[in-house]
């Protein structure tokens, strides 16, 4: 880095004689002169002048900048390029960072006469402490240089306060840190505008002319409005005209600004606005500085985006691919308000703002606006949007029951609704919350509502959960009403057609796709008489159900107020469940006759269930007892026992098991999740599990559904009538996949050996992603609905929350912007670690920090899979999920993997609901299982059991990869060891690709959230600058005027195709930093090519190795039995075997994703070459 330091005598002269452009007698100039004089006394000296450098990042007295200030307000207006230049001319204190790590306070200002950046104090002579604007190459925002990355002082400030100025033919750098984000924004924007100016035309007047197109448009609109005889508009007309031009403008803010104009005007002109006043007022109110700063970054010339600029913005920043210039022209014609801009193909600040607030830049991925997931999986593989006590609109004790609850639930795509049916008058069943003071509604009315709204917005199947408390007579009446009302929509096993019989014969056929526009009834069932003895595993539960129903002719009454286990100890809970099964199993074996009715009352609540109602149910209902020790033990024994289990009676029990819905209370589910989370995940992989709120939630409050989704439970029932965090999470979870009410579970929850290792904080075995959120600003944030404070002033702040696996849950909060809900600027960055993206949710909440009473303003919850990267607007919702008018948050979002690199493979505008074609050409499954990350030897045991002791071998030299565990059987361990060479090679390929990508980002001076398109764009721009300088030098040598006319942009690079891979070739001599960038790009291409060539073969070998190891699965139980191992040892062996299979599967999927990323990298490089004008030439 080149620094400018001289002696102290010249410093005094420089301070005493400021430049002519800043020596005016204005208050701003006087303030700056006084500040400079104060620096003489208090500022530390440079080493060259005998002083000492600043040793700590003590905050500097900063110049106040209000991004919402105006010419009528106190302070300086900063909303466009001229304002930035004026502010830079007045000067700002910045920290100057040197390569030695030392830093110095300097006062920087722009000399608009000589067009130079100057700074004081300096040990250099005044004529040397300057940087001519025409020598500046670019301005890099953030801590992108090596000096800023290593600086402890720079790290004490927000990353966006730092910026690097690149200047000179050798691309020298000056690293600066502003004391506020406002100052950094002004300097970066102002310098960028000056750099983008045409050569030979750098002046403050040129900057002023950047706004001419917008001014002409506003003047035309003003002239077309109805004017009075003097050419003025009255206040009411001004408000109407501004609302017409920008519907998002707040009326109260316009009135406030009009009053300020009246105060400044003469009495005769009050209440009216002239053309110039209208133009200035509209620009003050409508211009959002943070959007303007973004526009300037991508604008090649002027305060607008050309077709080429917009194309580069969409591809490099927004992640879209193959965007045509015709599409960019359509966007300009759609959003640019001025006729002149549309004719010239230029998108101004007003059109750009409208574009960013449109659906094109919404944070929600439009792919998930329609059903986009595989809907051919069994019902157990989906999360299903479920409601608890759907008929209630209020609390559980005396709340109102209404069909409106069903209507709202069905319109919200709830696919599981509850009907608690009781005996009613005139033999007509009724629905209400039994034994409470809630009101009653007729079953007939509810069924009519269901018939009307069942498939109102989605054709996915609907499940009716019937909690039966009726007599036999009214049960028959219930069946009649259901069949007559629902008709052909009803999947009725009692009167099923041939196709429906085939559908019900195999639980694997019960898929959402096959059940479209069908209604399934879930209630207690009477199983057929038992045949044979009881079976182990989940079939033992079915045998228990069969025994209780056949022996007594009764079924247990469903009641939410009964919890099968009151002991809060997990061990006692599981022990009691086992004892319950054992006792019922003994009763089945003894074949005892049913007791008389008076004895049944003493045995517990048991009611008669009519055969007709039982036949109506497509899904059975049972209370959950225990996991039956099946989740991490052997699901099959030796071959003889396995063959005996495939008898018809066992198949029938297996079918009944998968057609049952196992109900568990909230508290019991939480206890089980703490004691055996992995077991519950495995259990819910094969069975439908329903979780109900505890009966003590009489206020209709809710538990956290994310905890139950993390365990794989499909039917997580909530009280939808109660707004709040929990219903926000539920609404966000089911907003993906077309809001159809069915969401495919993560791959790790659908495969054998489902495993998440969610306990242990940072010791997750899933490869993490990094979610980078920059909360830039908000707009039109209203007062909280429940606030009792007077006035409409808000003090907003934003809370960013991530929900998912326990180790992923995190929360961050921005600063509070006081007294500004119209356009508060937060500009804060956060980073979150996400291990399982398929399960994670992002929630953005806006609060009023000074509210009295309710502080909630709005929120938006979105699944991780639905997040679009780039600059995005978020439409805020109220507590009921309805949009808040004109209320937005403006964000920048980036998603990177463990080593960095932007998310790849985004689709173009042309592909609406199709996956990107940039995928691997080998089969890796429709949904990849999350990648398994490394576990160190000192880490704790996984969730399936205790530590298995010695590992087979460590994979990877850095200890950053999973280790295989020994099972104790040589043949099995040798089968797993055969995969070790392939695992090492695959790890090396992935690490090489990650290092190459990070190296390119560093060489280009970009952060590790940048993608390849942004890197190519930066290299092309720098090479173009070198080519322009070379062309200017050649023209000067020839004696011609190179600045007289502006020809086509000079090209310094070209993209060539070598061996089907893109490569960059220099056309002009390049400085050393740019040469390093080309070398880094070539290295990335090499690593990507190697990964694409070798990766598919390694992936196949890993899959073959997994298949070979799984052949030992059936023989593992008899091998343990022959060895005489005790149950605890057997459990450890089973855990080790399952762990090793997961390692192979996870590493294969991780390799597949790396190959896909390498291919996307090459595609992005080619697309960036086309967008930047680097013609692709085959060599």
N, C-alpha and C positions, 0 to 999 in steps of 0.2 A: 504494500500500500504506500502510496506517495503522500507524505504529510508536508505541511507548510508551517515551519516554525523559524523565527528569526530573533532579533534582539529587542530589548524593551524600549530603547530610544525611539525606534521607528514606530513602535506601538503607540506611544503617546502622540506622535505626529498624526498617525492615522486616526486616532480617536478625536483629535482636535479638528480635523478637516474631513468631515464626512463627504460622500459624493454629492454632486450637484443635485441629483434626483432626490436626495433625502434631506437636503439642507433647508427645506421650506420651514416656514414658521407655523405650520399646522400643529394642533395639539398632539397628533400622533408622532410627528417628527420631533417635537420637543420632548415627548415622553421617551422616545428612543434615544435622543441625545443624552438625556439625564441618566438613562439606564447605562449607556456606554461610559459615561463619566464615573458612575458608581462602580463599574467593573474595574476601572483603573485602581481603585483603592482596595477592593475586596477580592478580585479575581486572582486565583493562583497563577504563578508564572510558569512558563515552559522551562525545561532543563537548560536550554540555551541561554536564558536570561537570568539564571541563578535561582529561579523559583522551584517550587515542588509541584508535582502533579496532584490531582484530586485523588484521594485514596478511597472514597466511598461514594456510592450512588445517592448522594444527598439530593432530594428533590429541589429543582430550581424554581424560582419564582417565575411561573409561566405566564405567557400572554393569553388572556382569556379569548376564546373563540366560541361563538355561539352559532351552531349550524342552523339555527332557526332565527337568527337575528336578521334584522332588515335595516334599510336606510332610515327607518323611523325609530328603530331601537337604539339603545346605547351600545356601543361596540362596533365591530366590523362585520359586514355581511360577507359570508363566504358560501356562495352557492354556485359559482361558475368560474371559468378560467380567468376572466378579468379580476374577479374578487381575490382569487388565489395569488395572482401576480401583484396586486396591490398589497396584500398581506405580506408576501415575500419581500416586497420593496421596503415595508416598514421594519422588517427584521424579526428574528426569533432566536432565542437561545437554544443551542443544540450541544450535545455531547459528541466530541470527536474522538473516536477510538483508534488507537495505533496498534501496530502489529505486536508491540511489546506487551500489550495488555493494559497500558496506561491510557488514561482518558483525560480530556481537557474540556472545560466549558468555553464555548466560543459563541459570539453573536454573529449570525449569518444574515445577510440581506442581499437583495437583488438590485444591482445598479441597472436601471432601465435605460439609461443613456448609452452606456457601453455594452449592455447586455452581458453582464458578468456576475458571477456569484462571488461575493467578498465576505471575509470574516475578520473579526477583531476579538481580542488582542491576538497578535501573532509575532513570533520572533523574526519572521521574514519582513522584508520591506513591503510597504503598502502595495506597490505595483506588482509584487509577486504573490501576495496573499489573495489570489483570485483564480476563478475558473471561468473561461469564456464559454458562453452557452453553445457556440458552434463546435466546441470540442467534446461536448457531452454525447455519449453514445446511448446510454439507457439508465434507468433508475430501477433498482431491484428492491422490492418491498419485503421486509422480514429479515430474520437472522439467517441469511443464505450464504454469506461469505464465511470462510474459515475463521477470520478474525472475530466476527460477531458470534459465531458459534462457540468459540473458546473464551469469550469475554464474560467475566463474572458480572461486570457492570451492566452489560447489555441484557444479561439474564435476569437482572433485577427489575426490568421494565417489561411490559407486554411485548410479544414478538413483533407485532405490527407497528410498534413505535420505532423500530430499527429500519434503516434503509441504506442502500449502498449506491453511490453515484459512480458510474463507469465513464471514464473520459480518456481522451488521447488515442492515438493510433495503436498503442500497445495495450489498450484496455486496462489502464491503471484504475485503481479504486480508492474511494474515500468512504469510510464507514462512519455513519452518523446515527445518533439515537435522539429522538425527540422526547421531551418530558411528558407529552400527552399525545393521544391518538389523533386529536384534532390537528395539532401542528404537523404530525407526520402525514396526514391525509392532504393537507394544504401543500406541503412541499413536494410530495410525490406527484400529486396531480399537476401542480404548476410547472414543475420541471418536465414532466411528460408532455404537456402541451407545448412547451418551448422546444423540446427536442423534435417533436413531430411537425413543427413548423417548417415551411419550405425553405431551402437554403437561400440565403441572401435576403430573406424577408422577415427576419427576427426583430420584432419590435412590439411595444405595448399596444400600438395601434392595430397591428395584425391580430393580436389576441382579442381585441375588442370586436373585430369583424367576424369572429367565430359565431357570434350570436345573431347575425343579420337575418338569416333565413327564418329563425324563430320570431324575431321582431317583426318582420314583414307579414308573417302569418297572423300574428296577434293584431297588428294594425288593420289588416284586411277584415278580420272578424269584427273588430271594433267598429269599423266604418260601415259594415253591413248591418249592424244593429241600429235600432231606432234612436236617432240623436235629436237633441234639442237644437234650437236655432244657433247656439254657440258651439256646437260640436262636442257636447258633453253627454255623459250618461249619468242618470241618477242612481242612487244606491240600490234600489230594488232591481233595476235593470242590470246593474253590475253583478249582483248576486245571481240572478238568473243566467246571465251569460257565462259566468265562471262555473256554475253547476253544469251548464251545457257542455262546456269544454272539458271539464274534469269532474265527473260525478262523485269522485271520492273526496272532494274538498268539503271541509266542515263549514256549515253556514255560520256558526257562532264565531269561528275564527275569521271569516271574511268580515263580519260586522265589526269585530274588534279592530282589525287592520284599517277598516274604513274610518273608524273614529280617530285613529292615530293620524290618518291622512288629513282629516278635517282640522285637527288641532294645528297641523303644520301649515295648512293653507290659509289664504285670506278669507275674510268673512263672506265675501261675495261668491267665492268658489266652493264653499262648504256644501256637502250633500251631493256633490257632483264630481265626476272624474273625467279628466282629459285622456286623450289617447296614450300619451307617454306615461301618465300615472297608472292607467289600467295595465299597460304592458309590464311596468315595474312591479305592480302589486301582484299580478298573476304569476310572474316568475318567482317572487318571494314565497308565495303560498304553495305553488305547485311543484317547485323544484326540490327534489330530495337530494341533498348533497352526496349521500353515500351511493346513490344510483349514478349521479353525474361522475363521481370519481371512477366508478367501474366503466362507464362509457368511454372516458378519456383513455383508460388503459388499453382498450382495443381499437380505438379510433386511429386511423392512419393520418388523417388530416381534417381538422375541424371538430366542431361539437356535434358530430353525427357518426353513424356507422354506415359505411358503404356496404354493398352486397358482399364483397370479399371480407370486410371486417366482421360482418354478422356471421358469415359462414365459419370463419375461424373461431369466433366466440362460441358458436353452437358445438363445434367439434372438439375444440381443445378444452373448453371450460365446462360445458354442459354435458359432455360425454356422448353426444349423438354421433352416429357414423353415417357416412355417405350422404351428407346433406348437399343437395344440388343448389346451384345459384338460382334456379327457377323457384325453388322452395323459399329461398331467402327473399326473392322479389315478392312472392306472395305475402310473406310476413310483413314486409315493408308496406305494401299496398293495403294490408288489413289494419295495421296499427299506426302508421304515420298520419297525423291529422292534417298536415299542410299539403296543399296541391303541389307546391314546388318540390317538396321533399319526395313525394311519390313519383313525380316526373323524373327527378334526378336519381332515384334509387337510393335515397339517403334517409336513415332512421334517426330522427332527432331525439332529444332528451324526453320529450313528452310521449312520443311513440315507443321509445325504449322502456320507459316506466310502465306504460300500458302492457307492453309485451311481457315484461317480467311478472306482472300481476295476473296474466292470463293463464289458461289451462296448460299452455305450452311449457311454462316454467313452474308448474305446481310441484310440490315435493312428492306427491303421491304418484307412483308409477302407473301410467294408464294401462299397462298390461294387466294389472290386477283389477281393473274396472269390470272385466268379464271373467268368467270361469276359465282358469288357465292351468289348474292342477289336474293330476291324474285322478279321475273319479271312478276308476274300475277296481279300486282296492276295497277290501271288506270294511264294514262299518267300524270295526275296532281300530282301524288305522286313521281315524279322523277325530278331530275335536269338533264337537257339535254344539251349536249355540243353544243354550238351555235356560229355561225359566223355572223358578220355584214359586208355587202358589200363584199361578199366572192371573187368577181371577181377582186378586187383591190390588187395590189402588193405594192403600195406605198401610197402617201397621197391622200386626197379626192378631190383635185382641179385639178391637172394635172398629177396624177399618171397613171401608166400603168395598163390597164385591160388585163387579160390573163386567159386562161383556166388553167394555172398552179396554180392559186389561188385555184380553185376547187379541183385540184388534190392533192395539199398539205393538204387542209382541210380534204378531205375524207380519206387520208392516216393517218391523225392524229385523226381519229375516230370522226370527227365533224358530228353530226346527224341533224343539222339544218343549212341550207345554204340559202342564199338570191340571188334572180335573179331580178334585176331591168330592166324591159323589156320596150323598146321604139320602135316606128315605125322605120323600116329600109328600105333601098332601095330594089327594086324588090319584094316588099311585104314579105320580110324576116325580122322578128323581130331581134333586136339587144339588147345587154346589155352594159350599161355604167352608170356612175353616172351623172344623168341628170343636164343640165344647168351648166356644168363644162367643163374643157379642158381634161378630162380623155379620153383615147383611147377607141375604141369600138370593141366588139367581137360579133360574131354571136350566136344566141340562139341555132342553130343546133349544133355548135361545143361544146357549154357548155353541152348540153344534151348528146352528144356522150361521153364526159368525165365523166359525171355522170353515164352513163350506164356502163362504164368501171371500175370505182373505187367506186361505191356506196357501195359495200359490200366487199371491198378489205381486210379488217382485222376484220370486225365484221358483223354479220347478223342482227343486231338490225335495226329497221325501220329508214328510212330517211325522213325528212320533207323538201320539197321545198317551200320556201316562195317567192311568186311571187308578186312583186310590179308593178302593171299594169299601163302603161301609153300609151297603144296602142289604135288604132282605132278599130272599130268593125271587120273590115276585117282582120286586123292582129291579133286580138284576136282569130278569128277562125283558122288562120294559126298556132298560138301558140298551140292551143289545138291539132291540127293535128300532129304537131311535137312531142309534149309530149306523146301522145298516141302511135304513131308509133315507137318512140325511146325506151320508157321505157317498153312498152308491158305489159306482165303479172305481172311485178313487181308493176305496178301502181294500187293503191286502188282507183278505179274510181266509185264514186257514180252514175254517169250518165249511166254507162253500167255495173253495178255490177252484179256478180253472186249471186245465192241464199245464199251462205255462206257469201259473202261480205255484202249483204243486212242485214242479221242477225247480222253481226259484227257491222254495222253502226247504227243499231236500238237502241243500248244501249251504252252510253259512258263508262260504266263500263267494257265493253268487249274490249275496245280499250286499250289493254295492250301490252307492248313490246314483250311478249312471243307470243301472237296471231298475232302480226304484223311483225314477223320475215321475212326479205327479202321482205318487202313491202315498197313502196314509196308513201308518202302522199303529196298532194298539198295543200298549204295554201294560200288563197287569199280572196278577197271580194266575198261575196255571195249575191244573190238575194233571200230573204226569201219568203215563200208563203204569200198570202194575209192574213191580220190579221183577227182573229175570236174572237169575244168577246172584252171586255175591257182590259185595261192595268192592269198588275199585279204589285205587290210590290216586293221589293227585287231585286235580280239579274234578274228575269224575266222582270222587268220593262225596263232594258237595252235592253233585246231582243226585247220587244215590240217596243222600240224606233227604233231599227235597222230595224225591219219589217216595221214600219210606214214610215221611210224615204225612204226605197227602193220602197215600193209599191206606195206611194203617188206621187213620182216624176219619178220613173223608172230609177233613177240615184243612184250612190253610191259616197261617198266622195273619192277623189283621195288620194292615199297613198303618203305621201311626208315626208321624214325625216326632212326637213327644217321647218316644221310647228309644233309648240308646242302649244297644245290646251290651255295652261295656262301660261301666262307670269308673272303674279303676284307671287312673291316669298313668300308671306305670306301663311302659311298652312291653316289658316281659310278662307282666300280669295279663295284659291285653291279649297277647298271643297265646299264653297258656290257657286262658279262659276259652279262647276260640277253639283250641285243640280239644279241651275237655268237652265242649259242647258237641263237637263232631263225634268224639268217641262215644258219648252217651247215646246220641241219636243212631249211630251205627250199631250199637248193641241192641237197641230197640228194634231196628230193622231185622237183625238176625233172629231175634226171639219171636218175631211175627206176633206181637201182642195184639189182641182185639181192641178196638177203640173204646174208651171209657164212655159212660153215659154223659149227657149234656151237663148235669150239675157238677161232675168231676172236671169237665173241660174248663169250666169257669175258674177252677182252682189251679189248673195247669198254665193259665195265661190267656191272653186274648186270642181266641181262635174262632173263625166264622166259617160258615158254609159258603162254598163257591160253586155256583151252578156250572154244569158242564158246558152249557151254551156260551157263557161268558168266557170260560176257559178256552174254548175252541176259537173264540173271536181274536184272542191275543196272538199276534205274530211274534212278540217278544215277551218272555217271562220276566217275573220280578222276584228277587230274593234279597234278603238281608245278607250283607257280607259278613263272613265269620272269621276266616284267617287265610293266609297265603298258602297254607298246607305244605310249607317247606319245599315248594316246587320250583322256586324261581332260580336258585343257583345250585340246585342239585340235578340229578339226571332225570330227564323227562322220559327216557326209555331205559329199560333194563336190558338183560341179555336177549338174544334173538328168539329164544323159545318163549320167554314171557312176552316179548313184543308181538310175536305172532298170535299168542292167545288173546292179546288185548284187541286184536282186530276182528273179533267176533261181532256178529250183528248187534248184540246187546250193548257192547262197548261203543260201537259206532253211534248207536242211538243216544247213549249218554253223552258222548262227545258232541253230538249235534245239539242236544238240549243245553249243554254248557255254554256253547257259543251263542245261543239264542236267548240267553238270560241276561238281564241287566242287574248287576250286583250293586245294591245301594249301601252306602256307608255315610255316616254322619261326618260333619266337618271336623269335630274334635278327634274322632277316631282316625280319620284320614291323616290329620297332622301328626298324631302320635306314630302312626305306621310309617309316615314319610321320614320321621326322625330316626326310627329304629331300623328300617329296611327299605330305603328309597329305591334301590335297584330292584329289589323284589317286587315292589309295587309297579315299577315300570314294566317289568317282564310280565306281571299278571295282567296289566291293562293292555298288553300287546295282543293277548289272546281272548280277553273277555271285556265286555262293556262294563265300565265302572261309573256309577252315578254318585256324586258328592252333593249332599244337601246341607244347607245352613243349620246350625244348632237351633233347637227349639227355644233356647233362651233369647234369641234375637227377635223379641216381640216388637221391636221398633222397625223391623224389616231392614235392618242393616245387613251388610255383606262382609264376607271374608275375602281375602286376596285370592283371586282365581289363578294368578300366575304360579302360585305354589303348587296347585293341583295339576296345572298343565305340565309343570316340570316333572311330575310323576307319571305323566301319560294318561291321566284320567280324562275320559272323553266327555262325559256329561257333567259339567261343572255348573250346577244350578245356582242362579243368583236371583235376588229380588229386584227385578228390573224397574220397579216403581220408585226405587230410591236412587237418586242421582249421587254422583261422587266419584272418587278415585276408582273404585272397583268396577263400576259400570263403564267408566271411561276405558279401562283396560279391556273389558269384554268387548266393547264397541270397536276398539282399535284392533283387537285380535281378529275379529270376524269381518273387518273391512276388506281384507284381501280375498283373493279368489272370487272376485265378483260379488262379494257380500252375499254369498249364497247360503251361509249358515254352516257350511262344512269346510274345514281347513285340514289339509293333510298334515299328519304328525311328522316331526323330523325323522330322517332316515334312521337315526340311532335308536328310535323308539319303535321302529317297525320291523327290525331284523332280529334274528336269533342272537342271543347274548347282548341284548340291549343294555347299554352301559353309558352312564353320563359322568360318574364320579363328581357329583355336584357339591360334595362337602369338602372342606379343607381350604376354602378361600382361594388363594392364587395357585393352588396345586392342581388345577383342572387338567385333565388329559385331552382336552380339545384344543386344536390350533386356533389361537385367538385372532380376531380381526380388530382393527382400530377404527373407531368412529370419531371423526373430527367434526365438531360443530362450532361454527362461528356465528354467534348471535349478533347480527349487525344492527338492526333497528326494528321498530314497530311503527304501525300507522293506525290512526283512528281507534285508539284504545279507549273504550267507554268507562264510565264509573261502574263499580261493582253493583250488581242488581240489588244486593241486600245491604248496601252501605247506607248508613243513616247520617253521614256527614253532609253538610250543605255545600253547594257549589258543584261544579263539574271538573275541578282540577284533580288530576290523578298523579300519583308517584309510582309509576310502574316499575316492576322488576320481573325477570324471567327465570323460572326454575326449570332446569333441564334434567329429566329423570330417565334412567334406563332400567327396564325390568326384564328379567330373564332367569337364567340359572342363579342360584344364590351368590355365586362368586362374581356374577356380572352386574348385579344390582348396584347402582350408584346414583348420586345426585349432585348437581352443581347449581350455583345461583349467580346471576349477574349482579352488577351494581344497581342501585336505585337511581332513576332519573327523576329528579324532583320537579313537580309542576309542569309536566309535559306528557300528555297522553296523545297528542296529535301526531308527532313524529319523533319519539324518543330514540336516541342513538346509544346503543349499548356497546357494540364493537368489542366483544369478549370471546375468547376461544376456549374450548374445552375438548378433552380427549377421553374417550371411554373404551374400555377393553370388553369385547364381546366374544365369548367362546362358542356359543351356539346361536348363530344369526337367525336360524329358522324359528327360534322360540323367543327372540328378544323383541321388546317393544320400546319405542322412544316416545316420551310424553313431554310436551312443552306446555308449561303453565304460566300464565301471566297473572301477577298479583298486584294489588294496590298496597304499597308498603305503609301508607298513611291512612288506611281505611279505618273507619269506626264501625265495627260489626263485621259483616262478610267482606273478605278481601279478594275474593275470586272474581277475576275479569273474564278469562276465557282459557281454553286449553285445546290441544290437538294431540291425539295419540295415533301412532302409525307403526305398523310392523317393520322390523328391520329390512325384510325382503322387499318392501314396497318403497323404500327410500330412493329417490333420485338424487344423484350427486350434482354438484355445481351450485350456482346461485339460484335459490328457490324461495318462493313466497309460500307461507303457511296460512291458510284460512282458519281463523280461530272459531271454536264452537263454544256455545254456552253449556250450562250444566246439563241440559236436556239433549245435547247433541245437535242442536240447531245452529246454523251459521250466524255469526255476529256480522251485521252489515258493515262492509268496508274495513273490518278489523283484520290486520295481517301482521305476521312477523316475517322479516327478511333475513335469510340465513345463507351461509355457505356451508355445504356438506361435502365431506370427502370420506371415503372408506378405503382403508389400506390393509394389507396383510401384515404379517409379523415384521417383515423387513421393509415395509413401505411399498409405494407404488399405487397409483390410483386404480379404482375399480375399472376393469376392462370389459369390452364386449357389449357396450350399450347399443341398442338398436337405433335405427334411423326413424325419422318421422313417418316414413312410408310404411313401416311394419307396425301395425297397431297392436295385435294380440298374439304375436308369434315370437318364439324364442330366437335369440341371435344365432346365426348360422356358424359363428366362430366357435366351434366345439370340437372335441376330440373325435377321431374317426374310429374309435374302438368303444365297445359297450362298457359303460361304467355305471349303468343303472339310471333310472329316471330321476332319482334324487340321491345325491351322494351323501353318505354318512359323514358327519363332521370329522374333521381331521384330528387324529390323536396326537397330542403334543408330548414333549418329553417329560419324563418324571425322574427326578434325581434319586440317587440311592438313599439319600437322607429323608426323602419325602415319606409321608404316612402311607398306610395301606389304602387300597381302593375300597369302594363301598361294598364289594361283594364278600369280603372276609378279611381275616388277619393277614399280616405280612407273611409272605411265603418264603422269606429268608433269602438265600443266595440266588442271584440271577444267572441265566445261562450265559449271556454276554451283553455288553453294552454296545448299542448301535450308535455310531457317530463319535467322532473324536472329542467333540465339545460337550458331551453329556447332555445334549439338547434334544435327544430322541428317545422314544420308548425303549425299554429293555424287555427282553423275553424272560419268562420265568420258567424254572424247571418244574416238571410234573413228577419226576422220580421214576418214570418209565423210559428206558433208553430209546426204544423205537419211536416213541412219541417225540421225545426231545430231539432226536436226530432229524425227524421230519421238519420240526420248526427251525433247527439250525441250518437246514438247507436253504432257507430264505435269507440268511444273514448277508451273503455277498451282494445279493440284489438290493437289499435294504441299504447297504452302505453306498452302493453306486447311485441309487435313487436319491439318497440324502445329499450326496456330492453334487448331483445335477441341479437339485433345487437350490442349494446354497450358492452355487456358481451363478445361477440366473438372478437370484436376489441381490447378490453383491454387484453384479454388472448393472442392474437397474438402479441401485442406490448410487453407484459410481457415476452414471450418466446424469442423474439428478444433481449430484454435487458439482459436477463439471459445468453444468448449465446454470448453476447458482439458483436452483429451485429447491423447494422443500420436498420432503419425501412423500407428500400427498400428491405431487404432480404426476401426470401421466406422460406417455411417450409423445403424444401429439404436442403437448406444451413444450417438451424439450426440443422437438424438431422445429417448432415455430420460433423459439428463441434462437436456435442456431441459424436458421434461415435469415432472421432479422439482423443478426450480428454480421453474418457474411454479406448481406446486402449493403450494410453500412460500410464495410471494407471495400466492396466493389464500387460504391458511390464515391468514396474517398479516392480510390485509384483512378476512377474516371475523371474526377475533378482535377487531380494532379496532372493527368495526361492532357486534359483540355487546356490547363494553365500553361503547360509547357509548349503547347501548340499555338498559344496566344489567342484562343477563343474564349468567349464568355460562357462559362458553364452554367450560370444562374439565370441567363436571359430567358430561357424556356425550360419548361419542366417536361422531360421526356418520360418514357416508361421506367419503372423502378429497376435499378441495377440488380443483377443476380450474381451472387458470389458462390453458390453451391448448385450442384445438380444431383439428382438422385438416379442411380443406375441400378440395374438388376444383375446381380452376380449369383449364379447357381440358385436361381429362384428366390433370392433374398435381397431386400433393399439395402443399398449402400450409398453413402454420401461422398461426393468428390468435390474438392475445392477447385474453383475456376480462377481465383485470384490469390495472391499471397495473403496468408492469414496470420494473425498474432498467435503467440504461444497459448493463451487460454482457450482460444477457439479450436486450435489444433488438438488440445487435450479433450475437448468435447467430441470431436470427430473420432478420436481413438476410443473414447468411452462408448460411443454409439456402435462402433465396429465390434467392440467386445460384447455388447449386449446382443447384437445380431448373431455372433458366433455361439454364445451360450444358448440363445433361443433355438438356433438350428440344431445344436447338439441335443437339446432337450426334446425337440420334436422328432428327431431321428431315433433316439435310443429309448425315449420314455414309453411308447406303446409296447415294445417288446418286454421291458421290465414290468410293466403293468400286467401283462399276460402271465409272466412267470410268477408274480406274486399271487395272482388268482389261482394258478395251478397248484402252488404250494398250499394255499388255504384249502383247496379241495382235497388234496392228499391228506392233510391233517384231519379234516373232518371225517375221513373214513375210520378213524380211531374212536369217533364219538360214541357209536353204539357199543363198542367193546370196553369202554372205560369203566363202566360200573362192574362188570364181572371181573375185570383185572384187579380192581380195588378189593373186591370180595375175596378173590383168590389169594391176594397178598395179606389178607387179614388186617387191613387198616381199620382204625377206629373212625367213627363218624366225623370227628373234628378234622382228622387227617384227610378223609375223603372230601370234605368240604373245601379244604385248601387246594387239593389237587384239581377239583372242579373249577375253582376260581382261577388257578393258574392257566388251565387249558382255555377257559373263556377269555382271559386277558390276552393270551397269545393270539388267538383268533382275531380279537378286536385290533390288535396291533397290526397284523397283516392286512386286515380289511381297511383300517384307517390309513395306513401308509400307501396302499394302492390308490385309495381315493385322493389322497393328498398329491400323489404323483400325477393322477389324471387331471386334477385342477391346475397343476403347474404346467402341464403340456398345453392345456387350453389357454392359460395365460400367455404362454410363449407365442402361440399362434395369434392371439389377439394383439400382442405387441407388434408383430410383423404387419398385421393388417392396419393397425393404427399408424405405424410409420409410413406405410404407403399412402394412406388417406391424408396424413399431414403433408406429405410431399405434394400431393395434388392440390390441396387447399392453399399451400404457400407458393405455388407456381414452380416447384422443382420438378421438371419434366422427368418421367420415368423412362429411362433408356436401357435397353438390353445390351449387355456386353458379353 
